[in-house]
Each structure stands twice: as structure tokens, then as C-alpha cells.
Amino acid sequence: MAINRRDFLKFSAGTGLMLTAGATPGQAAPKGQLPPDAVGILYDATLCIGCMSCMVNCKKANAEPGGALYHKETAGLIPFEYPADDKIYDAPDGLSDKTLCVIKAYRGGEQADKASQASKGGPAFSFIKQHCLHCIEPACVSVCPVAALQKQPDTGIVTYNKNKCFGCRYCQVACPFGIPMYEWEKASPSVVKCQLCNHRYAQGKYSACCESCPTGASIFGKVKDLQEEAKRRLTLKPGDTYAYPVKRVDGAERTEQVVSEYVNHVYGLEEAGGTQYLFLAGVSFDKLGFNPKVTNQVYPEFTWSYVSHVPALIGTLLVAGTALRVVTQKIEKKKNAGTGDAP
């Protein structure tokens, strides 16, 4: 179909304005404020036994309709990642487009280090559970030009709408924790990340990883209650016993456990401006895979200053590409007319 000069100018101007107008960061709540009923997870690495029940049940729950791993074309199938030589159990290397939650292990480095740690009463190893931290001020939400990623105003959960996403993957670049994954192998790909099983709340359920945790290493609840529980544990004396809540911070189920020595820090209280997924551990967090370069900086404050220029750049490239196409079409027509082959 031929395109005349007037149509070209209308299309180019409209596209450029549309892209530029859409370049506004999304905010679900006043800056720096956590919704009163915001929910999250507290993970205590000193209680984790590495059973990986959270990983398996996360996949089962999210392969259901409404889940973050659900696709109509693969309905009823759970996206397990089997080892190449032994397809018996799920064994992902890390977060991926098929894995929203993963358990990893820290083994204490060299043998000499392990012996030194043991002599001091410290752990020679630790497990750690990785998934989306649901930042209070998420960088991924602030850079998404089409609001495919949004922070829910009531729960604070960072959710994803695949019907809005056009695959720019700015979220992957902006996230300080490297959480969002992408379905590179699909014809119609999506961004994949933990959405805290928000599709289960209407059924009276909650995050599957917490529902299935047998030791209370992962507990679900309101963030304000989780923060209080985490701070309370830091005051406990190693060697004493404590009735740790299981599954939910406000639930009746408890388990009596001997208190381990904690690193005197709750990860997520302030990192990246604060998160709704909180961590306690007996090993320093940098050894557990947390990037020490992540500070208390609120990341949207500086990521947006760069990414906000990208839609305008896309518009400029689109206009330039369309103009080049029009010019080359005219040259081809003149060339064909000169040889008598013009249509």
C-alpha cells in the first residue's frame, strides 16, 4: 500500500506524541509509603532445611489459571526444569521463565573457613530463598511505559499484565535485584516474576511457598507484622527456645525451635527504599548472593531520569525509519520506470 506525504506526517507525529505522552512513571501510593494492608513474606534462613517444598508448590499454584506461569497452550502442565541426564526431579539453576522461586545454598567457602566458622559457633552453610522482593518503590514499575507492571494500592504487590506488555524489557534493566525473567523461546513472550500468588487471595488462600513451608522459614502476613516479628527475633538470645510462627505470622500454628545466632540486620527494611519480602540469616547477606552495591537508594529516583528518554528515542527512530522507507520506495519506482518495468 502506498503512503503519501500527508499520511506519513500524520503517522509520524501521532506515533511520536503517543510514545512521549506515555513516558510517565507509575505510582500506586504516595512516595515512600507502604499501604496499611500491604502483605509480604518473612524468610528466616536459620529455619530453612532446604526441602524445596516452596519451589514445587509455587510452580503448582502458579501453573493454575491466573497464576504467573499459566498459559492457555500449556494448561494443566507444571513447568518443571529437569536435569538433562535425569528427568526425575525439578532442578532449576536459578530464577527463570519457568521458576519464580528458588532455594540456593551457601557452603562456607574453603574448608578452612568452614572449620573457623564452626569453632566460633557460626553456621558453615545456609540456604536462601530468592524471588521478587516487591519493593515499596519498585524501579520496574517506574520504567514500564505501558503500565504492564503495577504496584497494587491495597496489598502493595507488584503485579504484571501480559496483555499490556510489548516486550521492551526495561524492567529487567531497572530491577536492582535482577528478578524479572523473559520467555525468550515463546512466540508471544511475557515477563515472568513472583506476584505473591495474588490470584489465590479470592479463594481464601495465600502465597503457596508459605502455605507449604514445614518449618516456618517462610511466613506470610501484613508487612508491618512481619517487620515487628523480624525485629523481635534479633533480640532473642542464641540457644534459647522460641515459638516460631508457621505459615502465617498471625496464625495459631507454632513450632518450638532453638534460636540460632542472627546477623544483626533485617534485609529489606531499608534496601532499595524498603521491600515487602524480608530476610533474616545467620550468614552475612553478601555471601548469600545479595549484591552489596544495592543501597538504601530509592531506585526510581535515578532510573527514570534515563529511561524516560527512551520512548522519545523510539519515536525518533520510527520516524527516521519510515522516512527512509518512503525514500527508498521512490527510488525503486523511478528505477523501474526507467527500465519500463514500473507497475
C-alpha positions as a Markdown table, in Angstrom:
| # | Residue | x | y | z |
|---|---|---|---|---|
| 1 | Met | 0.0 | 0.0 | 0.0 |
| 2 | Ala | 1.4 | 3.4 | -1.0 |
| 3 | Ile | 1.9 | 6.1 | 1.6 |
| 4 | Asn | 1.7 | 9.8 | 0.7 |
| 5 | Arg | 3.4 | 12.7 | 2.4 |
| 6 | Arg | 0.4 | 13.8 | 4.3 |
| 7 | Asp | -0.3 | 10.3 | 5.7 |
| 8 | Phe | 3.3 | 9.9 | 6.6 |
| 9 | Leu | 3.4 | 13.2 | 8.6 |
| 10 | Lys | 0.2 | 12.3 | 10.4 |
| 11 | Phe | 1.5 | 8.9 | 11.3 |
| 12 | Ser | 4.9 | 10.1 | 12.4 |
| 13 | Ala | 3.6 | 12.9 | 14.6 |
| 14 | Gly | 1.0 | 10.8 | 16.2 |
| 15 | Thr | 3.4 | 8.0 | 17.0 |
| 16 | Gly | 6.0 | 10.3 | 18.5 |
| 17 | Leu | 3.4 | 12.1 | 20.7 |
| 18 | Met | 1.9 | 8.8 | 21.8 |
| 19 | Leu | 5.2 | 7.4 | 22.9 |
| 20 | Thr | 6.3 | 10.5 | 24.6 |
| 21 | Ala | 3.0 | 11.1 | 26.3 |
| 22 | Gly | 3.2 | 7.5 | 27.7 |
| 23 | Ala | 6.5 | 8.2 | 29.3 |
| 24 | Thr | 5.4 | 8.8 | 32.9 |
| 25 | Pro | 6.4 | 6.7 | 35.9 |
| 26 | Gly | 3.5 | 4.8 | 37.6 |
| 27 | Gln | 2.9 | 5.3 | 41.3 |
| 28 | Ala | 0.3 | 3.3 | 43.3 |
| 29 | Ala | 0.8 | 5.1 | 46.6 |
| 30 | Pro | 2.4 | 8.3 | 48.0 |
| 31 | Lys | 6.1 | 8.2 | 47.7 |
| 32 | Gly | 7.8 | 6.1 | 50.3 |
| 33 | Gln | 4.6 | 5.0 | 52.0 |
| 34 | Leu | 3.6 | 1.4 | 52.4 |
| 35 | Pro | -0.2 | 0.6 | 52.1 |
| 36 | Pro | -1.6 | -0.1 | 55.5 |
| 37 | Asp | -2.8 | -3.6 | 54.5 |
| 38 | Ala | 0.3 | -4.4 | 52.4 |
| 39 | Val | 1.3 | -8.1 | 52.6 |
| 40 | Gly | 4.6 | -9.8 | 52.2 |
| 41 | Ile | 6.9 | -12.6 | 53.4 |
| 42 | Leu | 9.5 | -13.0 | 56.1 |
| 43 | Tyr | 12.1 | -15.6 | 55.3 |
| 44 | Asp | 14.3 | -16.9 | 58.1 |
| 45 | Ala | 17.3 | -18.7 | 56.7 |
| 46 | Thr | 18.2 | -20.2 | 60.1 |
| 47 | Leu | 14.9 | -22.2 | 60.0 |
| 48 | Cys | 15.2 | -23.4 | 56.3 |
| 49 | Ile | 16.1 | -27.1 | 55.8 |
| 50 | Gly | 16.3 | -26.8 | 52.0 |
| 51 | Cys | 13.4 | -29.2 | 51.4 |
| 52 | Met | 12.4 | -27.1 | 48.3 |
| 53 | Ser | 8.7 | -27.6 | 49.1 |
| 54 | Cys | 8.2 | -23.9 | 48.4 |
| 55 | Met | 9.7 | -24.3 | 44.9 |
| 56 | Val | 7.5 | -27.2 | 43.9 |
| 57 | Asn | 4.2 | -25.8 | 45.3 |
| 58 | Cys | 5.0 | -22.3 | 43.9 |
| 59 | Lys | 5.1 | -23.9 | 40.4 |
| 60 | Lys | 1.9 | -25.9 | 41.0 |
| 61 | Ala | 0.0 | -22.9 | 42.3 |
| 62 | Asn | 1.2 | -20.6 | 39.5 |
| 63 | Ala | 0.5 | -23.0 | 36.7 |
| 64 | Glu | -3.2 | -22.7 | 37.6 |
| 65 | Pro | -5.4 | -20.1 | 35.8 |
| 66 | Gly | -4.5 | -16.6 | 36.9 |
| 67 | Gly | -1.0 | -17.7 | 38.1 |
| 68 | Ala | 2.2 | -16.1 | 36.9 |
| 69 | Leu | 3.2 | -19.3 | 35.0 |
| 70 | Tyr | -0.2 | -20.1 | 33.4 |
| 71 | His | -0.5 | -20.2 | 29.6 |
| 72 | Lys | -3.6 | -21.5 | 27.8 |
| 73 | Glu | -1.4 | -23.5 | 25.4 |
| 74 | Thr | 0.2 | -25.4 | 28.3 |
| 75 | Ala | -2.8 | -25.5 | 30.6 |
| 76 | Gly | -2.5 | -28.4 | 33.1 |
| 77 | Leu | 1.3 | -28.7 | 32.7 |
| 78 | Ile | 3.7 | -27.7 | 35.5 |
| 79 | Pro | 6.9 | -26.2 | 34.0 |
| 80 | Phe | 9.4 | -28.3 | 35.9 |
| 81 | Glu | 13.1 | -27.9 | 34.9 |
| 82 | Tyr | 14.6 | -31.3 | 34.9 |
| 83 | Pro | 18.3 | -32.1 | 34.7 |
| 84 | Ala | 19.4 | -33.1 | 31.2 |
| 85 | Asp | 20.5 | -36.6 | 32.3 |
| 86 | Asp | 17.9 | -37.4 | 34.9 |
| 87 | Lys | 14.3 | -36.2 | 34.4 |
| 88 | Ile | 13.0 | -37.2 | 37.8 |
| 89 | Tyr | 13.0 | -34.0 | 39.9 |
| 90 | Asp | 12.8 | -30.3 | 39.4 |
| 91 | Ala | 16.3 | -28.8 | 39.5 |
| 92 | Pro | 16.5 | -25.2 | 38.2 |
| 93 | Asp | 19.8 | -23.4 | 38.4 |
| 94 | Gly | 18.1 | -20.1 | 39.3 |
| 95 | Leu | 15.2 | -17.9 | 38.6 |
| 96 | Ser | 13.9 | -18.3 | 35.0 |
| 97 | Asp | 10.8 | -18.0 | 32.9 |
| 98 | Lys | 9.7 | -21.3 | 34.5 |
| 99 | Thr | 10.9 | -20.7 | 38.0 |
| 100 | Leu | 9.5 | -17.9 | 40.2 |
| 101 | Cys | 11.1 | -19.0 | 43.5 |
| 102 | Val | 14.4 | -20.9 | 44.0 |
| 103 | Ile | 16.3 | -22.2 | 47.0 |
| 104 | Lys | 20.1 | -21.9 | 46.9 |
| 105 | Ala | 22.8 | -23.0 | 49.3 |
| 106 | Tyr | 25.8 | -21.2 | 50.8 |
| 107 | Arg | 28.5 | -23.7 | 51.8 |
| 108 | Gly | 31.0 | -21.6 | 53.6 |
| 109 | Gly | 33.8 | -21.3 | 51.0 |
| 110 | Glu | 37.0 | -23.1 | 51.7 |
| 111 | Gln | 37.3 | -26.0 | 54.2 |
| 112 | Ala | 39.5 | -23.8 | 56.5 |
| 113 | Asp | 36.7 | -21.2 | 56.5 |
| 114 | Lys | 34.1 | -23.8 | 57.4 |
| 115 | Ala | 36.3 | -25.0 | 60.4 |
| 116 | Ser | 36.8 | -21.5 | 61.5 |
| 117 | Gln | 33.1 | -20.8 | 61.4 |
| 118 | Ala | 32.3 | -24.0 | 63.3 |
| 119 | Ser | 34.8 | -23.2 | 66.0 |
| 120 | Lys | 33.1 | -19.8 | 66.5 |
| 121 | Gly | 29.7 | -21.4 | 66.7 |
| 122 | Gly | 28.6 | -19.9 | 63.4 |
| 123 | Pro | 27.0 | -21.8 | 60.5 |
| 124 | Ala | 29.2 | -23.4 | 57.9 |
| 125 | Phe | 26.3 | -23.2 | 55.4 |
| 126 | Ser | 22.9 | -21.6 | 54.9 |
| 127 | Phe | 20.0 | -21.8 | 52.5 |
| 128 | Ile | 18.5 | -18.7 | 50.9 |
| 129 | Lys | 15.2 | -18.3 | 49.0 |
| 130 | Gln | 15.1 | -16.0 | 46.0 |
| 131 | His | 12.1 | -14.4 | 44.4 |
| 132 | Cys | 10.7 | -10.9 | 43.8 |
| 133 | Leu | 11.1 | -8.6 | 46.8 |
| 134 | His | 8.1 | -6.4 | 45.9 |
| 135 | Cys | 9.8 | -3.1 | 46.5 |
| 136 | Ile | 7.9 | -0.3 | 48.2 |
| 137 | Glu | 9.0 | 1.9 | 45.4 |
| 138 | Pro | 9.7 | -0.5 | 42.5 |
| 139 | Ala | 12.0 | 0.5 | 39.8 |
| 140 | Cys | 10.4 | -1.9 | 37.4 |
| 141 | Val | 7.0 | -0.2 | 37.7 |
| 142 | Ser | 8.5 | 3.3 | 37.3 |
| 143 | Val | 10.2 | 2.4 | 34.0 |
| 144 | Cys | 7.4 | 0.5 | 32.4 |
| 145 | Pro | 6.0 | 2.8 | 29.6 |
| 146 | Val | 2.7 | 0.9 | 29.3 |
| 147 | Ala | 1.9 | 0.2 | 32.9 |
| 148 | Ala | 2.1 | -3.6 | 32.4 |
| 149 | Leu | 3.8 | -3.7 | 35.8 |
| 150 | Gln | 1.8 | -2.1 | 38.6 |
| 151 | Lys | 2.0 | -1.8 | 42.4 |
| 152 | Gln | -1.4 | -2.7 | 43.8 |
| 153 | Pro | -2.7 | 0.1 | 46.0 |
| 154 | Asp | -4.1 | -2.2 | 48.7 |
| 155 | Thr | -1.7 | -5.1 | 49.0 |
| 156 | Gly | 1.4 | -3.4 | 47.6 |
| 157 | Ile | 2.1 | -6.4 | 45.4 |
| 158 | Val | 3.9 | -5.7 | 42.1 |
| 159 | Thr | 1.7 | -7.4 | 39.5 |
| 160 | Tyr | 2.2 | -7.9 | 35.8 |
| 161 | Asn | -0.4 | -7.7 | 33.0 |
| 162 | Lys | 0.8 | -9.6 | 29.9 |
| 163 | Asn | -1.9 | -8.1 | 27.7 |
| 164 | Lys | -0.3 | -4.6 | 28.1 |
| 165 | Cys | 3.3 | -5.6 | 27.8 |
| 166 | Phe | 5.0 | -5.1 | 24.4 |
| 167 | Gly | 8.4 | -6.6 | 25.4 |
| 168 | Cys | 10.7 | -3.6 | 25.9 |
| 169 | Arg | 12.2 | -5.4 | 29.0 |
| 170 | Tyr | 13.1 | -2.1 | 30.7 |
| 171 | Cys | 12.1 | -3.8 | 33.9 |
| 172 | Gln | 14.9 | -6.3 | 33.6 |
| 173 | Val | 17.4 | -3.5 | 33.3 |
| 174 | Ala | 15.9 | -1.4 | 36.1 |
| 175 | Cys | 15.5 | -4.0 | 38.8 |
| 176 | Pro | 18.4 | -3.8 | 41.2 |
| 177 | Phe | 17.9 | -7.5 | 42.2 |
| 178 | Gly | 17.8 | -9.0 | 38.7 |
| 179 | Ile | 14.4 | -10.6 | 39.3 |
| 180 | Pro | 12.3 | -10.2 | 36.1 |
| 181 | Met | 12.8 | -13.1 | 33.6 |
| 182 | Tyr | 11.7 | -13.2 | 29.9 |
| 183 | Glu | 10.2 | -16.0 | 27.8 |
| 184 | Trp | 12.7 | -15.9 | 25.0 |
| 185 | Glu | 11.6 | -19.2 | 23.5 |
| 186 | Lys | 7.9 | -18.3 | 23.1 |
| 187 | Ala | 6.3 | -16.8 | 20.0 |
| 188 | Ser | 4.3 | -14.5 | 22.3 |
| 189 | Pro | 6.6 | -13.9 | 25.2 |
| 190 | Ser | 5.9 | -12.4 | 28.6 |
| 191 | Val | 7.9 | -11.1 | 31.6 |
| 192 | Val | 7.8 | -13.6 | 34.4 |
| 193 | Lys | 8.2 | -12.8 | 38.1 |
| 194 | Cys | 6.6 | -13.7 | 41.5 |
| 195 | Gln | 3.3 | -12.0 | 42.1 |
| 196 | Leu | 3.0 | -13.3 | 45.6 |
| 197 | Cys | 0.2 | -15.7 | 44.5 |
| 198 | Asn | -2.3 | -12.8 | 44.4 |
| 199 | His | -4.6 | -14.9 | 42.2 |
| 200 | Arg | -5.2 | -17.2 | 45.3 |
| 201 | Tyr | -6.4 | -14.5 | 47.7 |
| 202 | Ala | -10.0 | -14.5 | 46.5 |
| 203 | Gln | -10.1 | -18.3 | 47.4 |
| 204 | Gly | -9.1 | -17.5 | 51.0 |
| 205 | Lys | -5.5 | -18.8 | 50.3 |
| 206 | Tyr | -2.2 | -17.0 | 50.2 |
| 207 | Ser | 1.4 | -17.5 | 49.0 |
| 208 | Ala | 2.0 | -21.2 | 48.2 |
| 209 | Cys | 5.6 | -21.1 | 49.3 |
| 210 | Cys | 4.5 | -20.1 | 52.9 |
| 211 | Glu | 1.5 | -22.5 | 52.9 |
| 212 | Ser | 3.8 | -25.4 | 52.2 |
| 213 | Cys | 6.8 | -24.5 | 54.4 |
| 214 | Pro | 7.0 | -27.1 | 57.2 |
| 215 | Thr | 9.4 | -25.2 | 59.5 |
| 216 | Gly | 8.2 | -21.6 | 59.4 |
| 217 | Ala | 11.2 | -20.5 | 57.4 |
| 218 | Ser | 8.8 | -18.6 | 55.1 |
| 219 | Ile | 5.8 | -16.9 | 56.7 |
| 220 | Phe | 3.1 | -14.7 | 55.1 |
| 221 | Gly | 1.3 | -11.7 | 56.6 |
| 222 | Lys | 1.0 | -8.0 | 56.8 |
| 223 | Val | 4.3 | -6.3 | 56.2 |
| 224 | Lys | 4.0 | -4.3 | 59.4 |
| 225 | Asp | 3.5 | -7.5 | 61.4 |
| 226 | Leu | 6.4 | -9.2 | 59.6 |
| 227 | Gln | 8.7 | -6.2 | 60.4 |
| 228 | Glu | 7.8 | -6.5 | 64.1 |
| 229 | Glu | 8.4 | -10.2 | 64.1 |
| 230 | Ala | 11.8 | -9.8 | 62.4 |
| 231 | Lys | 13.0 | -7.2 | 64.9 |
| 232 | Arg | 11.8 | -9.3 | 67.8 |
| 233 | Arg | 13.9 | -12.3 | 66.6 |
| 234 | Leu | 17.0 | -10.1 | 66.6 |
| 235 | Thr | 16.5 | -9.6 | 70.4 |
| 236 | Leu | 16.4 | -13.3 | 71.1 |
| 237 | Lys | 19.3 | -15.0 | 72.8 |
| 238 | Pro | 21.1 | -17.8 | 70.8 |
| 239 | Gly | 20.5 | -21.1 | 72.5 |
| 240 | Asp | 17.1 | -20.2 | 74.0 |
| 241 | Thr | 13.9 | -21.6 | 72.5 |
| 242 | Tyr | 11.3 | -19.6 | 70.7 |
| 243 | Ala | 7.8 | -20.4 | 69.4 |
| 244 | Tyr | 8.2 | -19.5 | 65.8 |
| 245 | Pro | 5.0 | -19.0 | 63.8 |
| 246 | Val | 4.4 | -21.3 | 60.9 |
| 247 | Lys | 2.9 | -20.4 | 57.5 |
| 248 | Arg | 1.3 | -17.1 | 58.7 |
| 249 | Val | 2.7 | -14.6 | 61.2 |
| 250 | Asp | -0.8 | -14.1 | 62.7 |
| 251 | Gly | -1.7 | -17.8 | 62.7 |
| 252 | Ala | -2.1 | -20.1 | 65.6 |
| 253 | Glu | 0.4 | -22.8 | 64.4 |
| 254 | Arg | 3.8 | -22.5 | 66.2 |
| 255 | Thr | 7.0 | -24.6 | 66.3 |
| 256 | Glu | 9.4 | -24.6 | 69.2 |
| 257 | Gln | 13.0 | -24.2 | 67.9 |
| 258 | Val | 16.3 | -23.4 | 69.4 |
| 259 | Val | 17.3 | -19.9 | 68.5 |
| 260 | Ser | 20.4 | -19.5 | 66.2 |
| 261 | Glu | 22.7 | -16.6 | 66.1 |
| 262 | Tyr | 21.4 | -13.9 | 63.7 |
| 263 | Val | 23.3 | -11.4 | 61.6 |
| 264 | Asn | 22.1 | -8.2 | 63.3 |
| 265 | His | 20.2 | -6.9 | 60.2 |
| 266 | Val | 16.8 | -7.4 | 58.6 |
| 267 | Tyr | 17.4 | -7.3 | 54.9 |
| 268 | Gly | 14.6 | -5.4 | 53.1 |
| 269 | Leu | 13.7 | -2.9 | 55.8 |
| 270 | Glu | 15.7 | -0.2 | 54.0 |
| 271 | Glu | 17.4 | -1.7 | 51.0 |
| 272 | Ala | 16.2 | -0.1 | 47.7 |
| 273 | Gly | 13.9 | 2.1 | 49.8 |
| 274 | Gly | 12.4 | -0.9 | 51.5 |
| 275 | Thr | 10.8 | -4.2 | 50.3 |
| 276 | Gln | 7.8 | -6.4 | 51.3 |
| 277 | Tyr | 10.0 | -9.5 | 51.3 |
| 278 | Leu | 12.2 | -9.5 | 54.4 |
| 279 | Phe | 15.1 | -11.7 | 55.3 |
| 280 | Leu | 16.9 | -12.9 | 58.4 |
| 281 | Ala | 20.0 | -15.1 | 58.3 |
| 282 | Gly | 23.0 | -16.3 | 60.3 |
| 283 | Val | 25.4 | -15.6 | 57.4 |
| 284 | Ser | 26.2 | -12.2 | 56.0 |
| 285 | Phe | 23.9 | -11.3 | 53.2 |
| 286 | Asp | 26.6 | -10.6 | 50.6 |
| 287 | Lys | 27.7 | -14.3 | 51.0 |
| 288 | Leu | 24.1 | -15.4 | 50.3 |
| 289 | Gly | 24.1 | -13.7 | 46.9 |
| 290 | Phe | 22.8 | -10.3 | 47.7 |
| 291 | Asn | 24.5 | -7.5 | 45.7 |
| 292 | Pro | 26.4 | -5.3 | 48.2 |
| 293 | Lys | 26.1 | -2.5 | 45.7 |
| 294 | Val | 22.4 | -2.3 | 46.4 |
| 295 | Thr | 22.0 | 0.6 | 48.9 |
| 296 | Asn | 19.0 | 2.3 | 50.6 |
| 297 | Gln | 18.7 | 4.4 | 47.5 |
| 298 | Val | 15.1 | 4.7 | 46.1 |
| 299 | Tyr | 15.9 | 3.4 | 42.6 |
| 300 | Pro | 13.1 | 5.1 | 40.6 |
| 301 | Glu | 14.7 | 8.5 | 41.6 |
| 302 | Phe | 17.5 | 7.9 | 39.2 |
| 303 | Thr | 16.4 | 5.1 | 36.8 |
| 304 | Trp | 13.6 | 7.2 | 35.4 |
| 305 | Ser | 15.8 | 10.1 | 34.5 |
| 306 | Tyr | 17.5 | 7.9 | 32.0 |
| 307 | Val | 14.7 | 5.6 | 30.8 |
| 308 | Ser | 12.2 | 8.4 | 30.3 |
| 309 | His | 14.1 | 9.5 | 27.2 |
| 310 | Val | 13.8 | 6.1 | 25.6 |
| 311 | Pro | 10.2 | 6.5 | 24.3 |
| 312 | Ala | 11.2 | 9.7 | 22.5 |
| 313 | Leu | 14.2 | 7.9 | 21.1 |
| 314 | Ile | 12.0 | 5.1 | 19.8 |
| 315 | Gly | 9.7 | 7.7 | 18.2 |
| 316 | Thr | 12.6 | 9.4 | 16.5 |
| 317 | Leu | 14.0 | 6.1 | 15.2 |
| 318 | Leu | 10.5 | 5.1 | 14.0 |
| 319 | Val | 10.1 | 8.4 | 12.1 |
| 320 | Ala | 13.6 | 8.1 | 10.6 |
| 321 | Gly | 13.0 | 4.5 | 9.6 |
| 322 | Thr | 9.6 | 5.3 | 8.0 |
| 323 | Ala | 11.2 | 8.3 | 6.1 |
| 324 | Leu | 14.0 | 6.1 | 4.8 |
| 325 | Arg | 11.4 | 3.5 | 3.6 |
| 326 | Val | 9.5 | 6.2 | 1.7 |
| 327 | Val | 12.6 | 7.5 | 0.1 |
| 328 | Thr | 13.8 | 4.0 | -1.0 |
| 329 | Gln | 10.4 | 3.2 | -2.4 |
| 330 | Lys | 10.5 | 6.3 | -4.6 |
| 331 | Ile | 14.0 | 5.5 | -5.8 |
| 332 | Glu | 12.9 | 2.0 | -6.7 |
| 333 | Lys | 9.8 | 3.3 | -8.6 |
| 334 | Lys | 12.0 | 5.7 | -10.6 |
| 335 | Lys | 14.5 | 2.9 | -11.4 |
| 336 | Asn | 11.7 | 0.6 | -12.5 |
| 337 | Ala | 10.1 | 3.4 | -14.6 |
| 338 | Gly | 13.4 | 3.9 | -16.4 |
| 339 | Thr | 13.6 | 0.2 | -17.4 |
| 340 | Gly | 10.0 | 0.1 | -18.4 |
| 341 | Asp | 9.0 | -2.4 | -15.6 |
| 342 | Ala | 7.0 | 0.0 | -13.4 |
| 343 | Pro | 3.6 | -1.4 | -12.4 |
